[in-house]
Amino acid sequence: MKLYLRILTVILVGYYYLGKTWAYLFIGELFLVFFAMTFVLLVIHITKSKIKGGIPIVLYILLFLGICYAFIGLTEHGINGIRDSVIITYAMFAIVFYNFILYSEINIVNWFKNYASYFKFLPLFYLFMIIANYQFSFLNPTIPFLNRSLSQVKAGDMGVHTLFALLLVITGFVYYKKREKYAVLVCIAAIAVYLAAFNRGGFLSILFPFIYFLYLKKKMSYLRYFFIGAFFFVLALILFSKIDAFQSNSRARTLSAEQLFKNYSAITNIDYSRLVDIDYSNMSDDAGVEGGNILWRLLWWAKIVNYTVFGDYLWTGKGFGVNLAEDDDVPHGATPDVRSPHNATMTILARTGIVGLALWIIFLWITFWRLIHHIRLSKAQHETYHNLFIILLCYWLSFLINSSLDVFLEGPMGGIPFWVIVGVIYCTFYQYQKEMSLRPIANESTSRS
């Protein structure tokens, strides 16, 4: 049991630090073979388990649906059927993790603290790699047999994990000396500036969950981190804007205040009437480079809604294995490997129809509601669990924000960590309820003695 958790932790850390390079080793997929060895054990536990706060049955139904679609996709489209199914079938990571923790009786808080320690200097590593890629490429060498750089973490993924590192810093789950703490905060602010200029999804994956974290905590001592972060953000923006190397060759974006304004004002420059006729012509000319990217997504999502909710694929979707970009006739000349519409929910709707979408939304709502319930419940009872529930909620929301703007949960770099965090969430529910149920007994024994 403990060996499984150690191997899983190594896999996750590989995705956080090396990104695509680690994914191309297919270690996460090979690890699924280990799942087959434990599947019988899992089934036995599920049939006997009557644990309050367990993983909701809707997730098992969604997983069963995904496995059925995967087999159909495999017979009709080959390996692409399995490849496209992982957005749902990776849910096995959540289920197996949850059951392994319960069987091994590992304290989830202690496991989480050990897991969090791997994020201690992750922001420093990210900032180092950002600078290396632009100024000192020899520090991120190419691996010959993979023909890829040593570390290839997507900007959106970087935002999600940077948000997690930020929450660990300010809640004290990871210990820092005072100088280390401020050094890490400076790195996080610098990463946020970089993402704000070059990747809106990554930046919003930091900004919105962090603001929600401050709202949930409602403490002035935490609010100071917002002003500290804002100060370092402006400082980093000024410093980076003086470095000519920070120029994106692919999209002609610069790291400057002007670029930030273009990125977020582009939302108001879009002609939304195009969504009615699904008009892809001259997107960048009419809305600019920044607005064109937004419009491209919206048009594709509108097309998916048309052929599912209002079309022939209402109940079944198009299934796994179909290249949605080609089948939906979506222009994607610059990125020929695009298969999914840069939105996890839309991907599920397009591939599994309204049935899969309903199961997905119900599962998200149940998880969100339970997290909010446990945050309120633990506020006056247990500060450690209270902070842990808030961190997990904000980290989980960060995954969902990035997956709504990029291809994230459809691959191992985002899909495996997301579903493991889901397993962590439900393990925490169970162990918190168990500890709270034992408290009256402990208090009664103390009073009798």
C-alpha positions in Angstrom: 0.0 0.0 0.0 2.7 2.5 1.0 4.8 1.6 -2.0 1.8 2.5 -4.3 1.6 5.9 -2.7 5.3 6.5 -3.1 5.3 5.5 -6.7 2.2 7.8 -7.3 3.9 10.7 -5.6 7.0 10.3 -7.8 4.7 10.3 -10.9 3.0 13.4 -9.8 6.2 15.3 -9.0 7.5 14.4 -12.4 4.5 16.0 -14.0 4.9 19.2 -11.9 8.6 19.7 -12.6 9.0 18.1 -16.1 5.6 18.4 -17.7 5.3 17.1 -21.3 8.7 15.5 -21.1 7.6 13.3 -18.2 4.3 12.5 -19.9 6.1 11.2 -23.1 7.7 8.5 -20.9 4.1 7.2 -20.5 4.9 6.4 -16.8 1.4 7.4 -15.7 -0.2 5.1 -18.3 2.1 2.2 -17.3 1.1 2.7 -13.8 -2.5 1.8 -14.8 -1.2 -1.8 -15.1 -0.8 -1.7 -11.3 -4.5 -0.7 -11.1 -5.4 -4.0 -12.8 -3.6 -5.9 -10.1 -5.6 -4.1 -7.4 -9.0 -4.0 -9.1 -10.3 -7.1 -7.4 -9.3 -5.6 -4.0 -11.1 -2.4 -5.0 -14.3 -4.2 -6.0 -14.4 -6.1 -2.7 -14.0 -3.0 -0.7 -16.6 -1.1 -2.6 -19.2 -3.8 -2.0 -18.5 -4.0 1.7 -18.0 -0.3 2.3 -20.7 1.8 4.0 -18.6 4.8 4.8 -20.3 8.1 5.2 -18.7 10.7 3.0 -17.4 8.2 0.5 -17.0 8.9 -3.2 -20.4 9.5 -4.7 -22.0 6.8 -6.8 -22.3 9.3 -9.7 -18.6 9.1 -10.2 -18.7 5.3 -10.6 -21.5 5.7 -13.1 -19.5 8.3 -15.1 -16.4 6.0 -15.0 -18.4 3.1 -16.2 -19.8 5.2 -19.1 -16.3 6.3 -19.9 -15.0 2.7 -20.0 -17.8 1.6 -22.3 -17.2 4.5 -24.6 -13.4 3.7 -24.5 -14.0 0.1 -25.7 -16.3 1.3 -28.5 -13.7 4.0 -29.5 -10.9 1.4 -29.4 -12.8 -1.0 -31.8 -13.8 1.9 -34.2 -10.8 4.2 -34.1 -7.9 2.3 -32.5 -5.7 3.7 -29.8 -7.2 7.2 -30.2 -10.3 5.8 -28.6 -8.3 5.1 -25.4 -6.4 8.3 -25.7 -9.5 10.5 -25.8 -11.2 8.5 -22.9 -8.7 9.5 -20.2 -10.6 12.7 -19.4 -13.1 10.3 -17.7 -11.2 7.1 -17.1 -8.4 8.7 -15.2 -11.1 8.9 -12.4 -9.7 5.5 -11.5 -6.8 7.4 -9.8 -9.3 9.0 -7.4 -11.1 5.8 -6.6 -8.0 3.7 -6.1 -6.2 6.4 -4.1 -9.2 6.8 -1.8 -9.5 3.0 -1.2 -5.7 2.6 -0.7 -5.6 5.3 1.9 -8.6 3.7 3.8 -7.1 0.3 3.7 -3.6 1.4 4.8 -5.1 3.7 7.5 -2.6 6.4 6.6 -3.4 9.8 8.2 -4.3 12.0 5.2 -3.1 15.2 6.9 0.4 13.7 7.4 0.4 12.4 3.9 -0.6 15.8 2.6 2.1 17.6 4.5 4.7 15.2 3.0 3.2 15.7 -0.5 3.2 19.5 0.0 6.9 19.5 0.8 7.6 18.8 -2.9 6.1 22.2 -3.7 8.5 24.1 -1.4 10.7 25.4 -4.1 8.6 24.7 -7.2 8.0 28.4 -7.9 11.7 29.0 -7.8 12.2 26.2 -10.3 9.4 27.5 -12.6 10.9 31.0 -12.6 14.4 29.6 -13.3 13.0 27.6 -16.3 11.1 30.6 -17.7 14.3 32.7 -17.7 16.4 29.7 -19.0 14.0 29.2 -21.9 14.3 32.9 -23.0 17.9 33.7 -22.1 20.0 30.6 -21.3 18.5 27.7 -23.3 21.5 25.5 -22.5 20.2 25.2 -18.9 17.2 23.3 -20.2 18.9 20.8 -22.6 17.2 18.6 -25.1 16.8 14.9 -24.3 18.0 13.1 -27.4 15.8 10.0 -27.5 12.7 12.1 -26.7 13.7 15.2 -28.8 12.2 17.4 -26.1 13.6 19.8 -23.5 14.3 18.5 -20.0 11.4 20.5 -18.6 8.3 21.4 -20.7 5.6 22.6 -18.3 2.7 24.3 -20.1 2.0 27.8 -18.9 -1.5 26.9 -17.8 -0.3 24.0 -15.7 2.3 26.2 -14.2 -0.4 28.6 -13.0 -2.4 25.8 -11.3 0.5 24.4 -9.4 1.9 27.9 -8.6 -1.5 28.7 -6.9 -1.2 25.6 -4.8 2.4 26.5 -3.8 1.1 30.0 -2.8 -1.6 28.6 -0.6 0.9 26.3 1.1 3.2 29.3 1.8 0.6 31.5 3.4 -1.2 28.8 5.4 2.1 27.3 6.8 1.6 23.8 5.5 5.2 24.1 4.2 7.7 25.6 6.6 9.9 28.5 5.3 12.4 30.7 7.0 11.4 34.3 6.7 13.8 35.1 3.9 12.9 32.0 2.0 9.2 32.8 2.4 9.6 36.3 0.8 11.9 34.9 -1.9 9.2 32.4 -2.9 6.5 35.1 -2.9 8.7 37.2 -5.2 9.0 34.2 -7.5 5.3 33.6 -7.5 4.6 37.3 -8.4 7.1 37.1 -11.2 5.4 33.9 -12.6 2.0 35.6 -12.3 3.3 38.5 -14.4 4.7 36.2 -17.0 1.4 34.3 -17.2 -0.7 37.4 -17.3 1.1 38.4 -20.5 1.5 35.1 -22.2 -1.3 32.8 -20.9 -4.6 34.2 -19.6 -5.9 30.8 -18.4 -2.8 30.3 -16.3 -3.1 33.7 -14.7 -6.8 33.4 -14.0 -6.0 30.0 -12.4 -4.0 31.9 -9.8 -6.0 35.1 -9.5 -9.6 33.8 -9.0 -8.9 30.9 -6.6 -6.6 33.2 -4.5 -9.3 35.9 -4.2 -11.8 33.1 -3.2 -9.3 31.8 -0.6 -9.1 35.3 1.0 -12.9 35.5 1.0 -13.2 32.1 2.7 -10.5 32.9 5.3 -11.9 36.4 6.2 -8.8 37.3 8.2 -6.8 40.6 7.9 -3.6 38.6 8.5 -4.1 36.8 5.1 -5.3 40.0 3.3 -1.8 41.4 3.6 -0.5 38.8 1.2 -2.8 40.3 -1.4 -1.1 43.7 -1.1 2.3 42.1 -0.9 1.6 40.1 -4.0 0.3 43.2 -5.8 3.4 45.1 -4.9 5.7 42.3 -6.2 3.5 41.9 -9.3 4.0 45.5 -10.3 7.7 45.4 -9.5 8.2 42.2 -11.5 6.2 43.8 -14.4 8.5 46.8 -14.5 11.7 44.7 -14.4 10.5 42.2 -17.0 9.3 44.9 -19.4 13.0 46.1 -19.6 14.1 42.7 -20.8 13.9 42.4 -24.6 14.1 38.6 -24.6 10.6 38.2 -23.2 9.0 38.2 -26.7 6.8 35.3 -27.8 7.7 34.3 -31.3 4.5 32.4 -31.9 2.0 35.1 -31.0 4.1 38.3 -31.0 3.3 39.0 -27.4 5.5 41.1 -25.1 5.9 41.2 -21.4 4.6 44.7 -20.8 1.7 46.7 -19.2 0.4 47.3 -22.8 0.2 43.6 -23.4 -1.8 43.0 -20.2 -4.3 45.6 -21.3 -4.6 44.0 -24.8 -5.1 40.6 -23.3 -8.0 41.4 -21.1 -9.6 44.3 -23.0 -9.9 41.9 -26.0 -13.0 40.4 -24.4 -14.9 43.6 -25.2 -13.7 43.8 -28.8 -15.3 40.5 -29.9 -18.2 40.5 -32.3 -20.4 38.0 -30.5 -22.9 38.0 -33.4 -20.5 35.6 -35.1 -21.6 32.9 -32.7 -25.0 32.7 -34.4 -23.6 31.8 -37.8 -20.4 30.1 -36.6 -18.2 32.5 -38.7 -14.5 31.7 -38.5 -13.4 34.2 -41.2 -10.8 36.9 -40.4 -11.0 36.4 -36.6 -7.6 37.9 -35.8 -8.2 40.9 -38.1 -11.5 41.8 -36.5 -10.7 41.0 -32.8 -6.8 41.2 -32.8 -4.5 38.2 -32.0 -5.8 38.2 -28.3 -9.5 38.4 -29.2 -9.1 36.0 -32.1 -8.0 33.2 -29.7 -11.1 33.9 -27.5 -13.4 33.9 -30.5 -11.9 30.7 -31.9 -12.9 28.9 -28.7 -16.4 30.4 -28.4 -17.2 29.5 -32.0 -16.1 25.9 -31.5 -18.1 25.7 -28.3 -21.2 27.1 -30.0 -20.9 24.5 -32.7 -20.7 21.7 -30.1 -23.8 23.0 -28.4 -25.6 23.1 -31.8 -24.9 19.5 -32.7 -25.5 18.1 -29.2 -28.1 20.0 -27.3 -29.9 21.1 -30.5 -28.7 18.3 -32.8 -28.3 14.7 -33.6 -25.7 13.9 -31.0 -27.8 14.9 -28.0 -27.7 11.6 -26.1 -24.5 9.9 -27.3 -22.1 12.6 -28.5 -19.5 11.7 -31.1 -17.7 9.2 -28.9 -13.9 8.7 -28.2 -11.4 8.4 -31.0 -12.9 11.0 -33.3 -10.7 14.1 -33.9 -13.2 16.8 -33.0 -11.2 19.6 -34.7 -11.4 17.8 -38.0 -14.9 16.4 -37.6 -16.2 19.8 -36.5 -14.4 21.5 -39.4 -12.5 23.8 -37.1 -9.5 25.7 -38.5 -6.4 24.8 -36.6 -3.6 25.2 -39.1 -0.9 26.4 -36.6 -1.6 23.5 -34.2 -2.3 20.4 -36.3 -2.4 18.1 -33.2 -5.5 19.8 -31.7 -8.2 17.3 -30.9 -10.3 18.9 -28.2 -12.1 22.2 -27.8 -9.9 23.7 -25.0 -12.7 23.2 -22.5 -13.1 20.0 -20.5 -16.9 20.4 -20.1 -17.3 20.9 -23.8 -15.1 17.9 -24.5 -17.3 15.7 -22.4 -20.5 17.1 -24.0 -19.1 16.6 -27.5 -17.9 13.1 -26.9 -20.6 11.7 -24.5 -23.6 13.9 -25.1 -26.0 15.2 -22.5 -25.8 12.1 -20.4 -22.1 12.4 -19.8 -22.4 16.1 -19.3 -25.2 15.7 -16.6 -23.1 13.1 -14.7 -20.0 15.4 -14.9 -21.9 18.5 -13.6 -23.6 16.5 -10.8 -20.3 15.2 -9.7 -18.7 18.7 -9.7 -21.7 20.1 -7.8 -21.6 17.4 -5.1 -17.8 17.8 -4.6 -18.2 21.6 -4.3 -21.1 21.4 -1.9 -19.3 18.9 0.3 -16.2 21.0 0.4 -18.2 24.1 1.4 -20.1 22.1 4.0 -16.8 20.8 5.6 -15.2 24.2 5.5 -18.1 25.6 7.6 -18.2 22.5 9.8 -14.5 22.6 10.6 -14.1 26.3 11.2 -14.7 26.2 14.9 -13.6 22.6 15.5 -10.3 22.0 13.8 -8.1 24.7 12.2 -5.8 22.2 10.4 -8.7 20.5 8.6 -10.3 23.9 8.0 -7.2 25.2 6.2 -6.8 21.9 4.4 -10.4 21.9 3.0 -10.0 25.5 1.8 -6.6 24.7 0.1 -8.2 21.7 -1.6 -11.2 23.6 -2.8 -9.1 26.4 -4.3 -6.6 24.0 -5.9 -9.5 22.0 -7.3 -11.2 25.2 -8.7 -7.8 26.2 -10.2 -7.8 22.9 -12.1 -11.3 23.6 -13.4 -10.5 27.2 -14.4 -7.5 26.1 -16.5 -9.4 23.2 -18.0 -12.1 25.6 -19.1 -9.6 27.5 -21.3 -7.1 24.9 -22.3 -6.6 21.2 -23.1 -5.7 20.1 -19.5 -7.7 17.2 -18.1 -7.6 15.5 -21.4 -4.0 14.5 -20.9 -1.9 13.0 -18.1 -0.2 16.3 -17.0 -3.5 17.7 -15.8 -5.8 14.6 -15.7 -3.8 12.4 -13.3 -3.1 15.2 -10.7 -6.7 16.4 -10.9 -8.2 13.0 -10.1 -5.6 12.3 -7.4 -6.7 15.6 -5.7 -10.3 14.4 -6.0 -9.2 11.2 -4.1 -7.4 13.4 -1.5 -10.6 15.5 -1.0 -12.8 12.5 -0.3 -10.2 10.8 1.9 -10.1 14.1 3.9 -13.9 14.1 4.2 -13.8 10.5 5.6 -11.0 11.0 8.1 -12.3 14.3 9.4 -15.7 12.7 10.0 -14.0 9.8 11.7 -12.0 12.0 14.0 -15.0 14.1 14.9 -17.1 11.0 15.7 -14.4 9.8 18.1 -14.1 13.1 20.0 -17.2 12.7 22.2 -15.9 9.2 23.2 -12.5 10.6 24.1 -14.0 13.4 26.1 -16.4 11.1 27.9 -13.5 8.8 28.9 -11.5 11.7 30.2 -14.4 13.0 32.3 -14.9 9.5 33.8 -11.2 9.1 34.7 
